[in-house]
Amino acid sequence: MSLASHLIELRKRLARIAIAVVLGTVAGWFLSDFLLTAIRIPVEAAASEQNRLAALNYDSVTGAFDLKVQIAFTIGIVISSPIWLYQVWAFFFPGLTRKEKKYSLGFFLTAVPLFLAGCAMGTFIFPHIVQVLTSFVPSQDSSLLKATDYYTFVLKLTVAVGIAFVLPVFIVLLNFIGILSAKGIIGGWRIALITIVIFSALTTPSADVVSMFVLAVPMVVLYAAAAGVAVLRDRSVERALVRQLAS
């Protein structure tokens, strides 16, 4: 394809992505109240358990509308993700080699479910984090949380946990393209374990260790699985080289 043809193809893909996101955002507008009610529950629970005033606060005339638009756009991105992920894939796919197509397809088919699982884990632990952090407020004071900041906090936490679940896939991908060996992955298990524990402790600053282990254990299992896949792949490459030298 010529450069002009590539640009036309890119414009077509971007137009489809934009339409999908807009339609998803429209649907998200009607679902935003349900999501806001769901993330407000930990704040209401903190107010009840800690016997204090705790609520979401809108500090401007347009605050409620801005938050509703923000939530609708987030839902639109999630709802339309199968479409825009496919459009990105379809644009780059023809230019990949057969080996690159196989690796990239395996990456997407593995990374997307793991990211969604990580996001689900993030939604499970964030209520505990909210309750713990609001408990540091003195008993004579109130917890009036800025609604937009609170939503951004929940969103960042959920996405951060989702990305953490995808990192083992990147490790496997680095092994498959020859940058990282299985020996290096296994040899770095101490650093990986410390990093996972620190990340879990920072993400779940709870007084109990249960929440931390709920997040840390799946990440350790995923790291071990990545190491196992790398070992099998390196052994396969070694056997192929032995056969090639023997012939």
N, C-alpha and C positions, 0 to 999 in steps of 0.2 A: 504494500500500500504506500502511496505517496504521502508527503507530509500533510497536504490538504485533506486527503482521505482520512488520515488519523485524526485531524482536528474536527472533521465532520462527525466521525464516530464518537469522539470524546464529547462533543456538544450533545449528541443524541443520548448518550448514556447519562450525562449530567442532567438533562431535561427530565428523563425518566426518574432519576433519583429525587429531583426537586418536587415533582408531582407526587411521588410516593410519600415523601416527608410531609408535604402540605396536607395530603389526605389523612395521614396518620395523626397529624397535629389536630385536625378538625375532630377526629374521633377522640383524641386525648382530651380535648376541651370538655367533652361530656363525661369523661372518666376521671377528671382531675379532682372533683369533690370526693370521690371514693378513695383516691390515693391520699389526699390530704387528711381525711378522717383516719386512715390507717396509720399514718406516721404521727398523728397527734395523740394516739393512744398512750405512748410512753410518757408524754408530758402530763396527761391527765392522771396517769397512775402515780407519777412522782408527786403530784399535788395531793393525792389522796393518802399515800403512804407516809409522806413526810409532813403532812398537816400544814401545808403552806400554800400560798397563791402561786401557781405555776401555769402559764398559758402562753400561747403564741401572740405576738404583738405586731400590729401593722403601724409603722411610724410615719406613714404618709397617706395622702388621699388615694393615690394610685397603687398603694402597696398590695392590696388584695388582688387587684387586677393583674399586676405584674407577676405575682406568684402564680396565679392561675395560668397565665400564658407560659411561664417557665415550666410548670408541671406538664401542660399540654404538649409543649415542644419535646420534652423528655420522653413522654409516652409515645409521641409521633416517631421519634428516632427508633425506639424499641420496636414498635409495631411494624414499621417499614423496613427493619433491618434485613429480613430475607431478600427484599427487592434490591436495596442498594448494595448489599454484599454481593449479590449475583451480578449486578451491573459492573461493579469494580472488577469482579472475577472475569466476566465476559470480555472486558476491555483488554486486560493483560494476557488472558489465556492463549490467544493465537500466537503471541510472540515468545512463548515459553518452549523450551525443548521438551522432549518426551519425559526425561528424568525430572525436570523441574515441574512439569505438570503433575506428575505422580506425587512429588513431595508437597507441593503447594495444596493439592487436593486433600491429602492426608492431614496437613496442618489445619486447614479450615474445618474439616469434618471433626477434628478432635478439639480444636481451640474453642469453637463456638459453644458446644455443650459444657465444657469446663468453665468457660466464662459465665454462662448462665447459672451453673451450679455455685460458683463463687459468689455471684450476686445474691442468690438465694440464701447463702450462708451469711452474707452481710446483713440482709434484712432480718435474719434470726438473732444476730448478736447486738444490733444497734439499740434495741429497747433497753438492754441491760446497761449499755454505755451511757445512755441518757439518764437513767435512774442514778447511776453512780456519780456522774459528773454534777448533776443538780443537787446531790446530797451534800456537796461542799458549801452550798449557800448557807450563811448563818440563819438560824431559826427565826430571827426577827425580820428577815428580809424576804423579798419575793423573787421568783424566777420569771421575769417577763422576757421571753425569747423573741428576738426579731425573726419573723416568719421566714423571710427570704434566706437569712443566714442559717436558720435551722434546716431548711430544706437543702441548701447547698452542702451542709455538713453531712446529712444523711446520704445524699447522692454521692459525694466524694468517698465516703466510707464504703458504700456498696460497690462502687466501681473499683476502689483500691483492692478489696477482697477478691473481686472478680478477676482483676489482672494478676493477682498473686496466684490464683489457681491456674492461670495460663502459662506461667513462667516455665514449668516443667516441659511444656510443648516446645518452647524456644530452645531448651537444653537439648532435646531430642533432635530438633532441626539443625542445631549447630553440629551435633554429632554426625548426622546424615550427610552434611555438606563438607565434612572433614576438618572442621575447625576445632572441635572438642572431642577428645577420645573418651571411651568408657572408663579407662583407668583414671583419667583426670576427674571425671564426674564422681567416681567412687572415692578417690583420694581427697576430694574437697567436701566430704560429708560433714566434717566437724564445723567448717565454716558455714555450710548450708544449714545445719541444725541450729547453730547460734543465731544466724540471721532469721530463721523461721520463728524461733522463740522470742527474739526481740520484736519482730514485726507483730507477732500475736499479742505480746504484752502491751505494745503501744496502741494496737487497734482495739484491744479489749481491756481497758484499764479498770477491771472489776476487782472488788475486794477478794473474791474467790477465784480459784484457778480453773474452775470448771469451764467457764467461757473461753479462757485462753486455750485449753486443751481441745475444746470442740473445734477451734480453728486450726491449731497447730498440727493435730494428728492427721487430718486429711492432706495437709501440705507435705508432711513427712512421707506419707504413703505415696503421694504423687511423685515426689522426688525419687523415692526408691523405685517406683515403676519406670520413671525416665531412665534411671541407671540400668535397670534390667533390659529395657529395649535397646539401649546403647551397647550393652554387652553382647546381646544377640546379633546386632548389626555388625559389630566389629569382628565377631567370630565368623560371620558369613563372608565378610570381605577377606579375612585371612584365608579361609578355605578356597575362595575363588582365586586368590593370588597363588596359592600352592598348586591348584589344578592348572593354572595358566603356565607356571614355571615348569611343571612336570610335562606338559605337552610341548 
